[in-house]
Amino acid sequence: MKKTPPHDKYFLRSVHQEIDLYDRKLAHLRKHMDFPSSADRDEAESRLITKRAALEKTARELAAQGVEFSDTELPRSFGDQVGAEGYIGKGESGGVPGKPSLVSGLGSA
């Protein structure tokens, strides 16, 4: 039988670190990588965004379940999207009005 990993604050911290890693990978892809066509760039970007979105969903679910976390451990792209009850906003982009989101700015590059 396969064991499921414990969903505690340490697991949530590692999920936050992975989200931050994908944020850096997306930034590198947009700024430094050359692609033969814009379709290839969009495809590569889409793959990274899909993986990051799954991690963000997991992190938001864990926070909603009451798993404790420190604001200092949040990915930089989450900014100040945290309230007393956990993450603010829903969906992939975080939903903080007036704040640029990593996911919402994907069409430009």
N, C-alpha and C positions, 0 to 999 in steps of 0.2 A: 504494500500500500504506500502511496506517495503522501508524504507529509506536506501540509500547507504551511507556509511561513507564518510566524506570529505577526499579527497586525498591531504592533505596538508603536511607541514613539520613535523607536530606532528604525523600524521599517519605513515609517513616514519620512524620517530624515533622509533615508537613502532614496526614496522616491523624489523628494525635493532636489536632491543632488543630481539625480538623473534628468529631471526637468531642466535644471540649470545647464547641464551638459548639452542637451538638445538645443537649448537656446543659443549656446555658443556655436554649435555645429551649424545652425541656421544662419547665424551672423557671418560665419566664415564662408559658407556657401554663397551668400548674397554678395559679399564684398571681394572675395579672392578667387573664387573658382570660375573657370571659363568652360562654357558648354558650346557644342556645335550649333545648337539652336535654342530658342527660348522655350520650346516645348520640352526639350531635355531638362532644362533648368527647372521648369515648372513641375515636371515629374519627380525630380530629385527632391525638390522642396516639399512637394505633397507627401512623399514617403516620410520625411522627417516630421512634418506637421502631424501626420496620422499617429505616429509613434508617441510624439509629445502629448497629443490630445488624450490618448489612453492613459498616460501617466498622470496628467492633470486631473482626469476624471477620478482615478484611484485616490489621489491625494485629497480631492474635495470630499469624496465619500468617507474617507477615514476621519477627516476633520469634522464632518457632520455627525459621525458616530461618537465623537467625543475624544478621539485620540489626541493627547496633548502634544503641543509643538511650541517651539520658540519662534518669535517673529524674526530673529536673527538667522534662523535656518531656512527661511523661505527663499525660493529662487528669486533672483533679481527682477525677473519679468512679472512677478506677482505684485511688486511694489507695495502699496499700502492697501491691498485688497482684503485685509483681514479685519474683522470686527470682533466684538465680544463673543458672538456665537460661532465663530469660525470664519471661513472664507465668505467674502461678499461677492455677489454676482453669480451668474450661472453660465453654463456653456463653455465653449473653448476659449473665448476671448477674455473671460474674466468679468466683463460687463461693468467696468468702472467708468462712468461718464466723465469726459474731460481728460482722461488719461489715455495716452497712446498705448495700444496693446501690441505685443509681438505678433500675435496671430492676425490681428486686423490689418496690419501693414504689409501683408505678404504679396499683394499684387504689384507693389512698387519694387524696382531694383534695376 
